[in-house]
Amino acid sequence: MPNLDLTAFMDTPCAVLTPAQLTRLGDFEPPVPEQTDRGSRCSFNQKNVVMPGYSVGLNTKGISFEASKDNMKTTKVFRETDVAGYPAFGYDALGGTGVCSTVVRASAKATVIVTVVGDTTVSPELKDCFSVTEMVAMVVVTNLKS
C-alpha cells in the first residue's frame, strides 16, 4: 500500500471528516482542533454529552507505528487488524468500558489514531468499540487517499 499523506490535514485536522460523515455518527458541537507534541488532533464531542465522543490524531512526530504497537500489546485488550488494506491495531487499556483506539500505519513514522470515548450502558454498540473505531478509521483513510 502507498503511504497515506497526512500533510493536507495537519493544519486542519478536523477536516479529515466531512460534516456529512459526522452527521452519521451523531450531533456534534463544533470540532476542536489542536496541535500536540506528536502532530495534530481533532476532538468531536457530542451535543448530548452522554453519547460517544471521538478524536482523530494525525501523528507525524515521535513514536513509529511498530514501536507504538509493541507498547500497546500489553494493554487489557489488543488486536491486530487492517483498515482499508493498511496495517492497524486496536487497544483498550481499560477492558470493555467503551473507551478504545484504533491506530493505522500511514507510513514508517506516521500514524492515524481514532479514539472513541463513551459509556456502554448508554451506547451498547461500544461493547465492541473496535468496530466503531475501525469504521471511523476506514472513513478517515478513505478521505486521506482521495
C-alpha positions in Angstrom: 0.0 0.0 0.0 1.2 3.5 -0.7 1.8 5.8 2.3 -1.0 8.0 3.4 -0.2 11.7 3.0 -1.3 13.5 6.2 0.2 16.8 5.3 -3.0 18.2 3.8 -4.8 17.9 7.1 -2.0 18.8 9.6 -3.2 22.4 9.9 -6.9 21.5 9.7 -7.2 18.1 11.3 -11.0 18.5 11.8 -11.4 18.5 8.0 -10.4 14.8 7.9 -14.1 14.0 8.5 -16.8 15.9 6.5 -19.9 17.3 8.1 -22.0 14.7 6.3 -19.8 11.9 7.7 -20.1 13.4 11.2 -23.9 13.5 10.9 -23.9 9.7 10.5 -22.1 9.4 13.9 -24.2 11.9 15.9 -25.0 15.5 16.6 -21.7 17.3 17.5 -20.5 20.5 19.0 -18.1 22.4 16.7 -15.0 20.3 16.4 -11.9 21.2 18.5 -8.5 21.1 16.7 -5.2 21.1 18.5 -1.6 20.7 17.8 0.2 18.1 20.0 3.7 17.0 20.6 3.1 14.2 18.1 1.1 16.1 15.4 -2.4 17.3 15.0 -5.7 16.1 16.6 -9.3 16.9 16.4 -11.9 16.2 19.1 -15.5 15.6 18.1 -17.8 16.0 21.1 -21.5 15.2 21.0 -24.0 17.9 21.9 -25.6 15.2 24.1 -22.7 14.6 26.5 -23.7 11.0 27.3 -23.3 10.0 23.7 -19.8 8.8 22.5 -17.2 11.3 21.5 -14.4 10.8 19.0 -10.9 12.1 18.4 -8.7 11.7 15.3 -5.0 12.1 15.7 -2.6 12.6 12.8 0.8 11.7 14.3 3.9 12.6 12.4 6.3 13.1 15.2 7.6 10.8 17.9 7.0 7.1 18.0 6.7 4.8 14.9 3.7 2.5 14.2 5.8 -0.6 15.1 7.0 0.9 18.4 3.5 2.1 19.3 2.2 -1.4 18.5 4.8 -3.0 20.7 4.0 -0.6 23.5 0.3 -1.4 23.4 0.5 -5.2 23.2 0.3 -5.4 27.0 -3.0 -3.5 27.3 -6.1 -5.4 28.6 -7.4 -5.8 25.1 -5.1 -5.7 22.0 -5.8 -6.9 18.5 -4.0 -6.6 15.1 -6.1 -5.8 12.1 -6.1 -3.8 8.9 -8.1 -0.8 7.9 -8.8 -0.4 4.1 -5.7 -2.6 3.5 -3.4 -0.6 5.9 -1.8 -2.4 8.9 -3.6 -1.4 12.1 -4.1 -2.4 15.7 -6.7 -1.7 18.3 -6.2 -1.4 22.0 -8.4 -0.9 25.0 -6.4 -0.2 28.2 -9.5 -0.4 30.4 -11.1 -3.6 29.1 -14.6 -3.1 27.8 -15.6 0.2 29.3 -16.4 2.0 26.0 -13.0 3.6 25.5 -10.7 2.3 22.8 -8.5 3.3 19.9 -7.5 2.1 16.5 -4.1 3.0 15.2 -3.4 2.9 11.4 0.0 2.9 9.8 0.2 5.9 7.5 3.9 5.5 6.8 7.0 4.2 8.7 6.9 7.2 11.0 3.3 8.4 10.8 0.0 7.1 12.2 -3.7 7.9 12.3 -5.3 7.2 15.6 -9.1 7.1 16.1 -10.4 7.0 19.7 -13.9 6.7 20.9 -15.0 7.5 24.5 -18.4 6.6 25.6 -20.5 4.6 28.1 -21.5 1.1 27.2 -24.7 1.4 29.2 -25.9 4.3 27.1 -24.3 3.2 23.8 -24.4 -0.6 23.7 -22.5 -0.7 20.4 -19.4 0.3 22.3 -19.3 -3.1 23.9 -17.3 -3.9 20.7 -15.8 -0.4 20.5 -13.2 -1.6 17.9 -16.0 -2.0 15.4 -16.8 1.7 15.9 -13.2 3.0 15.8 -12.3 0.8 12.8 -15.4 2.1 10.9 -14.4 5.7 11.6 -10.7 4.9 10.8 -11.9 3.5 7.4 -13.7 6.7 6.6 -10.6 8.8 7.6 -8.3 6.6 5.5 -10.6 6.9 2.5 -10.6 10.7 2.9 -6.8 10.7 3.1 -6.5 8.7 0.0 -8.6 11.0 -2.1 
